[in-house]
């Protein structure tokens, strides 16, 4: 749902940028007027202070403009994710250690109770010993369930496979401000919960604004690549067709050269296009016409990408992630595709998460790759949504022109 509103944030970004440009222009005009009025007067303390204030304001406005630019927004999102990872690891890491220590202390106590019970029994009858052991193990089971609700995932004290590592905290921060919310890792402390709410309040609008800008940029880049690489052969065919059409027109005018000269025939007689007449005689071509056809280019900004191409691109990215994660986690290919779809659609059920299994290895690397896959995938979704929206608008525009509903071809 978050991708449906990225256009609104794009409009807000454009308004902010235009407003900053207008204010900068007015400020420059005022500075020029002040310099003209001051003339050759000596600078005073007040003028020096005002000049310093103006420099400070211009510096702050330059920094603000860079932050709200496309590159600045991307760097700000990355820095926001890293900062969130540091904060959440600091808040939740010690609590995770305390829970793990409590579970292992309980495990040692259970083992000692089993040993003492076996040692104190005069006769080890199977029924009596089984009843006592079952009672002790059930108590340990209840305690383990309580600790699991507090966040314990079965990790060991001497094991690096913990939840609140730095990559795990970064992935948690990304799932918060992208509204995915896997739920496989959550804050258990009060400070962590409060920080999550504050972090989401500022992070979700920032992510939407970044998706709006990076989606439009990636859409322009994909149109350029599509027009100059994928459609290069089609453009060459169009140039040849245009050249043949101009040649046929020139041939028809040359055929009427025996008629009384007119301003049109005199103008066309100057150009000799390389055409073949009906009696297989060559006619020299006009350099101006050939140059016109050679310089014929298509504006990639006005090109619409077929919906089938964007859907194929999304499917390829989803299949790539499915193959990657299924190989890493020993999942089925369907489970990998299911995880990628749930992630890119920002559903985030959390039943399948890389590195969640106790037997998983290289958990930190998997979490980093998963975070990068999520960020780039959401940007790709924004780009494809932008391209499909323009394609649908173009189809409805052409349909309206055919039905006579829309007279203006530039409508919408």
Residue pairs with C-beta under 8 A, 6 or more apart in sequence:
1 179
1 346
2 178
2 179
2 204
2 207
2 208
2 211
2 346
3 211
3 346
3 378
3 381
3 382
3 385
5 208
6 208
6 209
6 211
6 212
6 215
6 382
6 385
7 212
8 212
9 205
9 208
9 209
9 211
9 212
10 209
10 212
10 213
10 216
12 209
13 68
13 209
13 212
13 213
16 68
17 65
17 68
20 61
20 64
20 65
23 61
24 58
24 61
27 54
27 57
27 58
31 54
38 47
43 51
66 72
67 73
67 76
70 213
70 214
70 217
73 206
73 209
73 210
73 213
73 214
74 210
74 214
76 206
76 210
77 206
77 207
77 210
77 375
80 173
80 177
80 203
80 206
81 170
81 173
81 174
81 177
81 371
82 170
84 169
84 170
84 172
84 173
84 176
84 177
84 199
84 203
85 166
85 167
85 169
85 170
85 172
85 173
86 166
86 169
87 195
87 199
88 164
88 169
88 172
88 173
88 187
88 192
88 195
88 196
89 164
89 165
89 166
89 168
89 169
91 187
91 189
91 191
91 192
91 195
92 164
92 169
92 187
92 188
92 189
92 192
93 164
95 151
95 188
95 189
95 192
96 151
96 162
96 163
96 164
99 147
99 150
99 151
99 152
99 188
100 152
100 155
100 156
100 157
100 162
101 157
102 147
103 143
103 144
103 147
103 152
104 156
104 157
106 140
106 143
106 144
106 147
107 140
110 136
110 137
110 139
110 140
113 136
114 133
114 136
117 129
117 132
117 133
117 136
118 124
118 129
121 128
121 129
144 152
150 188
151 163
151 186
151 188
153 163
153 358
154 358
155 161
155 162
155 163
155 358
160 363
161 358
161 360
161 363
162 168
163 185
164 185
165 363
165 364
165 367
166 364
167 363
167 364
167 365
167 367
167 368
167 371
168 185
168 355
168 363
168 364
168 367
170 367
170 368
170 371
171 185
171 367
171 370
171 371
172 185
173 199
173 203
174 180
174 371
174 374
174 375
175 181
175 182
175 348
175 374
176 196
176 199
176 200
176 203
177 199
177 200
177 203
177 204
177 206
177 207
178 207
178 346
178 374
178 375
178 378
179 204
179 346
179 348
180 343
180 346
180 347
180 348
180 374
181 348
181 350
182 348
182 349
182 350
182 353
183 348
183 349
183 350
184 350
184 353
184 356
187 193
187 195
187 196
207 378
211 378
211 379
211 382
212 382
214 379
214 382
214 383
215 379
215 382
215 383
215 385
215 386
216 386
218 379
218 380
218 382
218 383
219 383
219 386
219 387
220 300
220 301
222 305
222 383
222 387
223 300
223 301
223 303
223 305
223 387
224 300
226 300
226 303
226 305
226 309
227 235
227 298
227 300
227 303
228 300
231 298
231 303
235 297
235 298
238 296
239 293
239 294
239 296
242 293
242 296
243 289
243 290
243 293
246 273
246 289
246 292
246 293
247 273
247 274
247 275
247 285
248 275
250 268
250 271
250 273
250 275
250 283
250 286
250 289
251 273
251 275
251 276
251 277
251 283
253 264
253 265
253 268
253 269
254 268
254 269
254 275
254 277
254 283
255 277
256 265
257 265
257 269
259 265
261 269
270 286
271 285
271 286
271 288
271 289
272 283
272 284
272 285
272 286
273 283
273 284
273 285
273 286
273 289
273 290
274 282
274 283
274 284
274 285
275 282
275 283
275 285
276 282
276 283
277 283
304 387
304 390
304 391
304 394
305 387
305 390
305 391
306 391
307 388
307 391
307 392
310 384
310 387
310 388
310 391
311 384
313 380
313 384
314 344
314 380
314 381
314 384
317 344
317 377
317 380
318 337
318 340
318 341
318 344
319 337
321 336
321 339
321 340
321 343
321 373
321 377
322 333
322 336
322 337
322 339
322 340
323 333
323 336
324 336
324 369
324 373
325 331
325 336
325 339
325 340
325 354
325 370
326 332
326 333
326 335
326 336
328 354
328 366
329 336
329 352
329 354
329 355
329 357
329 360
329 366
331 339
331 352
335 352
338 352
339 352
339 353
339 354
340 373
340 377
342 348
342 349
342 352
343 373
343 374
343 377
344 374
344 377
344 378
344 381
346 378
353 370
354 360
354 366
354 367
354 369
354 370
355 363
355 366
355 367
355 370
360 366
393 412
396 412
397 406
397 409
397 411
397 412
400 406
400 411
401 407
401 409
